């Protein structure tokens, strides 16, 4: 979790929401928020910065593929991307126009419940996540 010194109340609130989401949602191993330009804006408390940056790059690439597929096949916007791995899942979904949520989850996780909690997080966090806040979070993450 990021320190609360020198960041706005809104940034503190967003970091708190992500931290609570990661710790309170069954099956989640790690969670990050990433800006539309692929930069990390927040990370769960147990994740180190290097791993969080790697996950942000993956989430950005996954979003780019989903957006391309949506354009090529005219099936509408991408809501959520789920990658099913042998021992877990990688899920990426939109928070707002300028950001996404990426989650690493255990294989035992209930995908329906996890998708619901991700949508609830997006509803809560998207309401406070302005372009100005995204810029502040990019500058303060891991500081």
Number of C-alpha atoms within 10 A of each C-alpha: 18 19 12 15 9 9 15 13 10 16 23 17 14 24 26 17 16 23 21 14 19 24 16 11 15 16 21 21 18 22 27 26 31 29 25 18 11 21 23 29 28 29 29 25 19 14 15 12 17 9 11 25 19 13 24 27 17 16 29 23 13 19 22 14 14 18 15 14 15 14 13 10 8 9 9 11 13 17 13 18 17 15 13 12 11 8 9 17 21 21 22 29 23 24 25 19 12 16 24 25 26 28 24 19 25 19 16 12 16 13 16 9 13 18 16 12 16 24 19 14 18 21 13 14 19 19 12 15 21 16 14 8 17 24 14 16 28 17 14 19 18 17 12
